[in-house]
Amino acid sequence: MADKKADLAGPGISTYPEVEKILPNDYQSLLTPKETQLALFHLKRYIEDNLNQQLNLFTIEVPLIVSKDSGVNDYLDRDGSRTPIEFPCGLGLEKRIETQVVQAATKWKRMALKQFDCKVGEGINTDMRAVRKDYFLDHDHSAYVDQWDWEKVITANDRNLNYLKDTVRKIWKVIKGAEVFIQDMFPKLKSNKFPNLPEELTFLHAEEILDMFPDLPRKQRETQILQKYPAVFIIGIGWVLQDGYPHEMRAADYDDWVTETKSDKGVPMHGLNGDILVWNPITKRRHELTSMGIRVTKETLKKQLEISGQLDFLKLPYHQAILNDQIPLSIGGGIGQSRTTMLLLRKAHLGEVSVTVWPKQLKEIGAKKNIFVLE
């Protein structure tokens, strides 16, 4: 059980000797660095435009810095282990503004729906950039994060699994379309060695996956299920499962993971959120593309904060806005830009599609395996 507890957050790799073992030994990039940059531009344009079309979104500006007392920054995991970068700003002010670098724009987006007067069925999309300093830096975890962070206004009647699944299918249609689009532009990306993504996702509740592999920690369960279904949407992430652990720690104040639902077989379940995971044929590992969900109501917000021991958050402006019905009900998520483009461009490392800092030992390991990060 200790392994299950340790597996609730983080990448599942914690040493560089382990990273060296899992990185491929026969890697060869299919695109040159210049071709990669050209492909990234067109791929990102395609995905953003088609997400907007499929989900009825429009693109807006998004903050990199927020005030600490706003409460809109994302703490990622409810155990408080990943803290944002903080600093005072405002030279000349009697009292400087206490600010934080964004870790994700999850809460800010819901506030923005009101600011931009979004109607039911309409939403926003952002080119979000963030810093997460408390990640272990490996081949698919970076301190620099880029996402298509989106949010959409819904009604109380939309707060159900069917609406969630329908939205996920639209996102998957965009990702599949992007794969076809970029392979038409760069035919060398088509390879018999690496199968394309399946046409459809498989939907499974975290409880169902636990039933299949009751003795395995979360990431090993995901690895096993991806051998059978190479692309899955795992529902219900955050609620404590039958083994006494949540599938993964999830913050208490945005996704709704307490609402009771039912599986296709009529079994009681919990949660209106989930993640898209695929099997990456390059790294031969589980690969997360997006985390998303129907957002909390004032009732489920209080319940989740009580479960996580964070009721003091209720005094913050973002949480007060939910409690006082000042911001709309919504659904939203973050689609990893580098994670998605890394997959579609057949890359072995995030550093091949984004520029950030990497430890010397990781770059040396990569160089031995013909993996060269951008600098």
Long-range contacts (C-beta under 8 A, 24 or more apart in sequence): 1-243, 1-244, 3-217, 4-217, 4-218, 4-243, 4-245, 5-245, 6-217, 7-217, 7-218, 7-219, 7-220, 8-77, 8-79, 8-218, 8-245, 8-246, 8-248, 8-249, 9-77, 9-79, 9-81, 9-82, 9-248, 9-249, 10-135, 10-136, 11-135, 11-136, 11-138, 11-140, 11-141, 12-219, 13-136, 13-138, 14-136, 16-359, 16-361, 16-362, 16-365, 19-138, 19-139, 19-362, 19-365, 20-365, 20-368, 22-139, 22-283, 22-284, 22-285, 23-139, 23-283, 23-348, 23-349, 23-365, 23-366, 23-369, 23-371, 24-282, 24-283, 24-284, 24-348, 24-369, 25-369, 27-282, 27-348, 27-369, 27-370, 27-371, 28-370, 29-346, 29-347, 29-348, 29-352, 29-370, 30-186, 30-188, 30-189, 30-191, 30-345, 30-346, 31-186, 31-188, 31-189, 31-345, 31-346, 33-374, 35-186, 36-345, 36-347, 36-352, 36-353, 39-182, 39-185, 39-186, 39-341, 39-345, 40-341, 40-345, 40-353, 42-181, 42-182, 42-185, 43-178, 43-181, 43-182, 43-341, 43-344, 43-345, 44-337, 44-341, 46-177, 46-178, 46-181, 46-182, 47-148, 47-174, 47-175, 47-178, 47-335, 47-340, 48-125, 48-127, 48-148, 50-174, 50-177, 50-178, 51-125, 51-148, 51-150, 51-171, 51-174, 51-335, 52-125, 54-170, 54-171, 54-173, 54-174, 55-123, 55-125, 55-150, 55-152, 55-167, 55-170, 55-171, 56-121, 56-122, 56-123, 56-152, 57-122, 57-123, 57-124, 57-125, 57-150, 57-152, 58-122, 58-123, 58-124, 58-125, 59-124, 59-125, 59-126, 59-127, 60-112, 60-116, 60-124, 60-125, 60-126, 61-126, 62-102, 62-105, 62-108, 62-109, 62-126, 62-127, 62-128, 62-149, 63-102, 63-105, 63-108, 64-101, 64-102, 64-129, 64-130, 65-89, 65-99, 65-100, 65-101, 65-102, 66-99, 66-100, 66-102, 66-108, 67-97, 67-98, 67-99, 67-100, 68-98, 68-99, 68-100, 69-98, 69-316, 69-317, 70-316, 70-317, 70-318, 71-107, 71-313, 71-316, 71-317, 71-318, 71-319, 72-107, 72-108, 72-111, 72-317, 72-318, 73-100, 73-102, 73-103, 73-107, 74-102, 74-103, 74-104, 74-105, 74-106, 74-107, 74-251, 74-254, 75-103, 75-251, 76-103, 76-104, 76-132, 76-251, 77-249, 77-250, 77-251, 78-249, 78-250, 78-251, 78-252, 78-308, 78-310, 79-249, 81-134, 82-132, 82-134, 82-135, 83-133, 83-134, 84-131, 84-133, 85-131, 85-133, 101-130, 101-131, 102-128, 102-129, 102-130, 102-131, 103-130, 103-131, 103-132, 103-145, 104-128, 104-130, 104-145, 104-147, 104-149, 104-334, 105-130, 105-147, 105-149, 105-334, 106-149, 106-251, 106-254, 106-332, 106-334, 107-253, 107-254, 107-318, 109-149, 109-150, 109-151, 109-330, 109-332, 110-151, 110-254, 110-295, 110-318, 110-322, 110-327, 110-328, 110-330, 110-332, 111-318, 111-321, 111-327, 112-151, 113-151, 113-152, 113-153, 113-327, 113-328, 113-330, 114-326, 114-327, 114-328, 118-152, 118-153, 118-328, 119-153, 120-153, 120-154, 120-155, 120-328, 121-152, 121-153, 121-154, 122-152, 122-153, 123-150, 123-151, 123-152, 123-153, 123-330, 123-332, 124-150, 124-151, 124-152, 125-149, 125-150, 126-150, 127-337, 128-334, 137-357, 137-358, 137-359, 137-362, 138-362, 139-283, 139-348, 139-349, 139-350, 139-366, 139-371, 140-283, 140-285, 140-287, 140-339, 140-342, 140-349, 140-350, 141-350, 142-338, 142-350, 142-351, 142-354, 142-356, 142-358, 143-356, 143-357, 144-354, 144-355, 144-356, 144-357, 145-336, 146-336, 146-337, 146-338, 146-354, 147-334, 147-335, 147-336, 147-337, 148-334, 148-335, 148-337, 149-332, 149-333, 149-334, 149-335, 150-332, 150-333, 150-334, 150-335, 151-330, 151-331, 151-332, 152-330, 152-331, 152-332, 153-328, 153-329, 153-330, 154-294, 154-328, 154-329, 154-330, 154-331, 155-329, 156-329, 158-294, 158-329, 158-331, 159-256, 159-259, 159-272, 159-294, 159-297, 159-329, 160-261, 160-272, 161-235, 161-261, 161-272, 163-294, 163-331, 164-235, 164-272, 164-273, 164-274, 164-293, 164-294, 164-331, 165-203, 165-233, 167-292, 167-331, 168-201, 168-203, 168-233, 168-274, 168-276, 168-292, 169-200, 169-201, 171-276, 171-290, 171-292, 171-333, 171-335, 172-200, 172-201, 172-231, 172-276, 175-289, 175-340, 175-344, 178-340, 178-344, 179-344, 182-344, 182-345, 189-344, 189-345, 189-346, 191-346, 193-281, 194-281, 194-282, 194-346, 195-230, 195-281, 197-230, 197-231, 197-278, 198-229, 198-230, 198-231, 200-231, 201-231, 201-232, 201-233, 201-276, 202-229, 202-231, 202-232, 202-233, 203-232, 203-233, 203-235, 204-229, 204-232, 204-233, 204-234, 204-235, 205-234, 205-235, 205-236, 205-263, 205-269, 205-271, 206-234, 206-235, 206-236, 206-237, 206-239, 206-241, 206-246, 206-247, 206-271, 207-236, 207-241, 207-242, 207-263, 207-267, 207-269, 208-263, 209-234, 209-247, 210-241, 210-242, 210-243, 210-247, 211-242, 214-243, 218-245, 218-247, 218-248, 219-286, 222-277, 222-286, 223-285, 223-286, 226-277, 226-278, 226-279, 226-286, 227-279, 230-278, 230-279, 231-276, 231-277, 231-278, 231-279, 232-276, 232-277, 232-278, 233-274, 233-275, 233-276, 233-277, 234-274, 234-275, 234-277, 235-261, 235-269, 235-271, 235-273, 235-274, 236-261, 236-269, 236-270, 236-271, 236-273, 236-274, 237-271, 237-273, 237-274, 237-275, 237-291, 238-271, 238-273, 238-304, 239-270, 239-271, 252-301, 252-304, 252-305, 252-307, 252-308, 252-310, 252-313, 253-296, 253-301, 253-304, 253-305, 253-310, 253-313, 253-318, 253-319, 254-293, 254-295, 254-296, 254-332, 255-291, 255-292, 255-293, 255-294, 255-295, 255-296, 256-293, 256-294, 256-295, 256-296, 256-297, 256-300, 256-304, 257-293, 257-304, 258-300, 258-303, 258-304, 258-307, 259-300, 278-343, 280-343, 282-343, 282-346, 282-347, 282-348, 283-348, 287-339, 287-343, 288-336, 288-339, 289-335, 289-336, 289-339, 289-340, 289-343, 290-333, 290-334, 290-335, 290-336, 291-333, 291-334, 292-331, 292-332, 292-333, 292-334, 293-331, 293-332, 293-333, 294-330, 294-331, 295-329, 295-330, 295-331, 295-332, 296-322, 297-322, 297-329, 298-322, 298-323, 298-324, 298-325, 349-373
